[in-house]
Amino acid sequence: MRDGQATAQAAAQMTAQAATHAAPEQVWQSVGEPGRPEVLQLRAHALGDGLTLITATDETAAHHTELVRRDFIANVSHELKSPVTALGLLAEAVTEAADSADTVRDFAERMRRETSRLGTLITELIALSALQNGTLDEPDLVAVDDVVADGADRPAIAASAKNIVIHVDNTTGAVVLGDRSLLTTALGNLVENAVNYSEPGSTVNVSSTLRRGHVHIAVSDRGIGIAPKDQQRIFERFFRADPARSRATGGTGLGLAIVKHIATNHGGSIQVFSREGIGSTFTLRLPLARPTPPPPPEDR
């Protein structure tokens, strides 16, 4: 510990305080890795006969959890406040523009978009909360080809509006153990992201391959790419590599976090390879379901 000497001095001071029945507890924070403090809590208890019990508890994990909780609440509050504020302002504008049908229609459409954004945020928050326990309620055998087809079809309207082709190839016949709805959501989020960050008239490719007991589902685009400094953070809740573009496309900053939780809950992983100005490839890796052994022959 970098400041162990100072910690020892704090312990000595608490020992003296405990002996005189002064404040017996003190929290000492030492600096560990940059940006990740190590929190050590010291407690002193007078036992009598000149003896004092000093206990030390590592509170680093609890401290980090509390910081994550506060950050999450702050982000949720901010994300909820924006559309709610916008809806209030638009409602006032509609009232003032009641004599102009065209203006009212314009404001009504903007209200619809803000309402849709708010609904998406709430839906994704509920989904993320349900995924936190890290388990699947009733896993079943799922055909990967069906998941790929359904997930790739989800952003079809948005892709058509931008003249983007979603190309699916390499059917594998792979089967995994899991939740089909969740897996479709994960793949749909990846394809939707690819469409949102791709230029009009480009192609999004979805492919599947089998490797060492796993199926790899790759979603590739020729979009703007992701800066190296952002690639380790894009799976964090509410993180946006390009906040302006994300808001323009209605993104909540939760889509990739949901993908990561779904992959983890299925015993898999999600990886990204990206180059700025060239595009990105997100690969969902899932373990194949073990074949069910045939039943033993009946005795005759």
C-alpha positions as CSV (number, residue, x, y, z in Angstrom):
1,M,0.0,0.0,0.0
2,R,1.5,3.3,-1.1
3,D,0.7,5.2,2.1
4,G,0.9,2.3,4.6
5,Q,3.0,4.5,7.0
6,A,0.2,7.1,7.1
7,T,-2.3,4.3,7.8
8,A,-0.2,3.0,10.6
9,Q,-0.1,6.5,12.1
10,A,-3.9,6.7,11.8
11,A,-4.2,3.3,13.7
12,A,-1.9,4.6,16.4
13,Q,-4.0,7.7,16.8
14,M,-7.2,5.7,17.0
15,T,-5.7,3.4,19.6
16,A,-5.0,6.4,21.8
17,Q,-8.5,7.7,21.2
18,A,-10.1,4.3,22.0
19,A,-8.1,4.1,25.2
20,T,-9.7,7.4,26.4
21,H,-13.1,6.4,25.0
22,A,-13.0,9.0,22.2
23,A,-14.3,8.4,18.7
24,P,-13.4,4.7,18.0
25,E,-13.9,4.7,14.3
26,Q,-12.2,6.2,11.3
27,V,-12.3,5.7,7.5
28,W,-8.9,5.8,5.8
29,Q,-8.6,6.0,2.0
30,S,-5.4,5.1,0.3
31,V,-4.6,5.7,-3.3
32,G,-4.2,2.6,-5.5
33,E,-4.4,2.5,-9.3
34,P,-5.2,5.8,-11.0
35,G,-8.9,6.6,-10.8
36,R,-9.6,3.5,-8.6
37,P,-9.0,4.4,-4.9
38,E,-8.5,1.6,-2.4
39,V,-10.7,2.2,0.7
40,L,-9.6,0.7,4.0
41,Q,-11.8,1.2,7.0
42,L,-10.1,1.0,10.4
43,R,-12.0,0.5,13.7
44,A,-10.5,0.7,17.2
45,H,-12.2,-0.9,20.3
46,A,-10.9,-0.5,23.8
47,L,-10.8,-4.0,25.5
48,G,-9.6,-2.8,28.9
49,D,-6.3,-3.4,30.8
50,G,-4.6,-1.2,28.3
51,L,-5.5,-3.4,25.3
52,T,-7.1,-2.1,22.1
53,L,-8.5,-4.2,19.2
54,I,-7.8,-2.7,15.7
55,T,-9.8,-4.2,12.8
56,A,-9.2,-3.3,9.2
57,T,-11.9,-3.9,6.5
58,D,-11.3,-3.6,2.7
59,E,-14.3,-1.5,1.6
60,T,-13.0,-0.9,-2.0
61,A,-15.7,-3.1,-3.7
62,A,-18.5,-1.5,-1.7
63,H,-17.2,1.9,-2.4
64,H,-17.0,1.2,-6.1
65,T,-20.5,-0.2,-6.1
66,E,-21.8,2.9,-4.4
67,L,-20.1,5.2,-7.0
68,V,-21.6,3.1,-9.8
69,R,-25.1,3.4,-8.2
70,R,-24.8,7.1,-7.9
71,D,-23.6,7.5,-11.4
72,F,-26.4,5.3,-12.7
73,I,-29.1,7.3,-10.8
74,A,-27.6,10.6,-12.1
75,N,-27.6,9.3,-15.7
76,V,-31.2,8.0,-15.5
77,S,-32.4,11.3,-14.0
78,H,-30.7,13.2,-16.8
79,E,-32.0,10.9,-19.5
80,L,-35.6,11.1,-18.2
81,K,-35.4,14.8,-17.6
82,S,-34.6,15.7,-21.2
83,P,-37.7,14.2,-23.0
84,V,-40.0,15.2,-20.1
85,T,-38.8,18.8,-20.4
86,A,-39.1,18.8,-24.2
87,L,-42.7,17.4,-23.9
88,G,-43.6,20.3,-21.5
89,L,-42.2,22.9,-23.8
90,L,-43.8,21.4,-26.9
91,A,-47.2,21.2,-25.1
92,E,-46.9,25.0,-24.4
93,A,-45.9,25.7,-28.0
94,V,-49.0,23.7,-29.3
95,T,-51.3,25.8,-27.1
96,E,-49.8,29.0,-28.4
97,A,-49.9,27.9,-32.0
98,A,-53.4,26.6,-32.0
99,D,-54.4,28.8,-34.9
100,S,-51.9,27.3,-37.2
101,A,-52.7,23.7,-38.2
102,D,-49.3,23.1,-39.9
103,T,-47.4,24.3,-36.8
104,V,-49.5,22.2,-34.5
105,R,-48.8,19.1,-36.7
106,D,-45.1,19.8,-36.6
107,F,-45.1,20.1,-32.8
108,A,-47.3,17.0,-32.5
109,E,-44.8,15.0,-34.5
110,R,-41.9,16.2,-32.3
111,M,-44.0,15.2,-29.2
112,R,-44.5,11.8,-30.7
113,R,-40.7,11.4,-31.2
114,E,-40.0,12.5,-27.6
115,T,-42.6,10.1,-26.3
116,S,-41.2,7.3,-28.3
117,R,-37.7,8.1,-27.0
118,L,-39.0,8.1,-23.4
119,G,-40.8,4.8,-23.9
120,T,-37.7,3.2,-25.4
121,L,-35.6,4.4,-22.5
122,I,-38.1,3.0,-19.9
123,T,-38.3,-0.3,-21.8
124,E,-34.5,-0.7,-21.9
125,L,-34.1,0.3,-18.2
126,I,-36.6,-2.5,-17.3
127,A,-34.8,-5.0,-19.6
128,L,-31.4,-4.0,-18.1
129,S,-32.7,-4.4,-14.6
130,A,-34.1,-7.9,-15.4
131,L,-30.7,-8.9,-16.7
132,Q,-28.8,-7.9,-13.6
133,N,-29.3,-11.2,-11.8
134,G,-27.1,-12.9,-14.3
135,T,-29.3,-16.0,-14.8
136,L,-31.9,-17.3,-17.3
137,D,-35.3,-18.2,-16.0
138,E,-36.2,-21.0,-18.4
139,P,-33.3,-21.7,-20.9
140,D,-34.3,-23.7,-24.0
141,L,-32.7,-24.9,-27.2
142,V,-32.5,-22.0,-29.7
143,A,-31.7,-22.2,-33.4
144,V,-29.1,-19.5,-34.1
145,D,-30.2,-19.2,-37.7
146,D,-33.7,-18.1,-36.5
147,V,-32.2,-15.6,-34.1
148,V,-30.0,-14.1,-36.9
149,A,-33.0,-13.8,-39.3
150,D,-35.2,-12.2,-36.7
151,G,-32.5,-9.8,-35.4
152,A,-31.4,-8.7,-38.8
153,D,-35.0,-8.0,-39.8
154,R,-35.7,-5.7,-36.8
155,P,-34.2,-2.5,-38.2
156,A,-35.5,-3.2,-41.8
157,I,-37.6,0.0,-42.0
158,A,-34.7,2.2,-40.8
159,A,-32.3,0.5,-43.2
160,S,-34.7,1.0,-46.1
161,A,-35.1,4.7,-45.3
162,K,-31.3,5.0,-45.7
163,N,-31.1,2.7,-48.7
164,I,-28.9,0.3,-46.6
165,V,-28.8,-3.4,-47.5
166,I,-28.6,-5.9,-44.6
167,H,-26.9,-8.9,-46.0
168,V,-27.1,-12.2,-44.1
169,D,-25.0,-15.2,-45.0
170,N,-23.5,-18.4,-43.6
171,T,-26.3,-20.3,-42.0
172,T,-24.7,-22.8,-39.6
173,G,-27.5,-24.9,-38.1
174,A,-26.1,-24.1,-34.7
175,V,-28.1,-24.5,-31.6
176,V,-27.5,-22.8,-28.2
177,L,-29.1,-23.1,-24.8
178,G,-30.8,-19.8,-23.8
179,D,-33.6,-17.4,-24.3
180,R,-34.6,-16.8,-27.9
181,S,-36.2,-13.4,-27.2
182,L,-33.2,-12.1,-25.4
183,L,-30.8,-13.3,-28.1
184,T,-32.9,-11.7,-30.8
185,T,-32.8,-8.5,-28.8
186,A,-29.0,-8.6,-28.6
187,L,-28.5,-9.2,-32.3
188,G,-31.2,-6.7,-33.2
189,N,-29.4,-4.1,-31.1
190,L,-26.2,-4.8,-32.9
191,V,-27.7,-4.6,-36.4
192,E,-29.7,-1.5,-35.5
193,N,-26.5,0.2,-34.2
194,A,-24.8,-0.7,-37.5
195,V,-27.6,0.8,-39.5
196,N,-27.7,4.0,-37.4
197,Y,-24.0,4.6,-37.8
198,S,-23.6,3.7,-41.4
199,E,-23.7,6.0,-44.4
200,P,-26.7,5.9,-46.7
201,G,-26.4,3.4,-49.5
202,S,-23.9,1.1,-47.7
203,T,-24.1,-2.5,-46.6
204,V,-24.4,-4.1,-43.2
205,N,-23.2,-7.8,-43.1
206,V,-24.3,-10.4,-40.6
207,S,-22.4,-13.7,-40.7
208,S,-22.2,-16.8,-38.5
209,T,-19.2,-19.2,-38.1
210,L,-18.5,-22.2,-35.8
211,R,-15.3,-22.3,-33.8
212,R,-14.2,-24.6,-31.1
213,G,-17.6,-25.3,-29.5
214,H,-18.9,-21.8,-30.0
215,V,-20.9,-19.9,-32.6
216,H,-19.6,-16.5,-33.6
217,I,-22.2,-14.0,-35.0
218,A,-20.5,-11.0,-36.5
219,V,-22.2,-7.8,-37.5
220,S,-20.1,-5.5,-39.7
221,D,-20.7,-2.1,-41.1
222,R,-18.8,0.5,-43.1
223,G,-19.7,3.4,-40.9
224,I,-17.8,6.1,-39.0
225,G,-15.9,3.6,-36.7
226,I,-15.1,4.0,-33.1
227,A,-12.0,5.7,-31.6
228,P,-9.6,3.4,-29.8
229,K,-10.1,5.4,-26.5
230,D,-13.8,4.7,-26.6
231,Q,-13.8,1.0,-27.6
232,Q,-13.3,-0.2,-23.9
233,R,-16.2,1.9,-22.7
234,I,-18.9,1.4,-25.3
235,F,-20.5,-1.4,-23.3
236,E,-21.0,0.8,-20.3
237,R,-24.4,2.0,-19.5
238,F,-25.3,5.4,-21.0
239,F,-21.8,5.8,-22.7
240,R,-22.0,7.4,-26.1
241,A,-19.0,7.7,-28.3
242,D,-20.8,10.3,-30.4
243,P,-23.5,11.9,-28.2
244,A,-24.9,14.2,-30.9
245,R,-25.4,11.4,-33.4
246,S,-26.7,9.1,-30.8
247,R,-29.4,11.5,-29.8
248,A,-30.2,12.2,-33.4
249,T,-30.9,8.5,-34.0
250,G,-32.9,8.2,-30.8
251,G,-30.2,6.1,-29.0
252,T,-30.4,5.8,-25.2
253,G,-26.9,4.6,-24.5
254,L,-28.2,1.3,-23.1
255,G,-28.3,-0.9,-26.2
256,L,-24.7,-2.2,-26.1
257,A,-24.9,-2.6,-22.3
258,I,-27.9,-4.8,-22.8
259,V,-26.1,-6.8,-25.4
260,K,-23.2,-7.4,-23.0
261,H,-25.5,-8.6,-20.2
262,I,-27.4,-10.9,-22.5
263,A,-24.1,-12.4,-23.8
264,T,-22.7,-12.9,-20.3
265,N,-26.0,-14.5,-19.1
266,H,-25.7,-17.0,-21.9
267,G,-22.1,-17.9,-21.0
268,G,-20.8,-15.9,-24.0
269,S,-19.1,-12.6,-24.8
270,I,-19.2,-9.6,-27.1
271,Q,-16.2,-8.1,-28.8
272,V,-15.6,-5.2,-31.1
273,F,-13.0,-4.4,-33.7
274,S,-13.2,-1.0,-35.2
275,R,-11.2,1.5,-37.3
276,E,-12.3,5.2,-37.6
277,G,-13.5,6.1,-41.0
278,I,-13.6,2.4,-42.1
279,G,-16.2,0.7,-39.9
280,S,-16.8,-1.7,-37.1
281,T,-17.4,-5.4,-36.5
282,F,-19.2,-6.6,-33.3
283,T,-18.9,-10.3,-32.7
284,L,-21.4,-12.1,-30.4
285,R,-19.8,-15.4,-29.1
286,L,-22.1,-18.1,-27.7
287,P,-21.4,-21.6,-26.5
288,L,-23.1,-24.4,-28.5
289,A,-25.6,-26.5,-26.7
290,R,-24.3,-29.9,-25.7
291,P,-26.0,-32.7,-27.7
292,T,-28.5,-34.6,-25.6
293,P,-27.3,-38.2,-25.2
294,P,-29.6,-40.9,-26.5
295,P,-31.7,-42.7,-23.8
296,P,-30.3,-46.0,-22.7
297,P,-31.8,-49.1,-24.3
298,E,-34.7,-50.7,-22.5
299,D,-34.1,-54.0,-20.7
300,R,-36.0,-56.9,-22.3
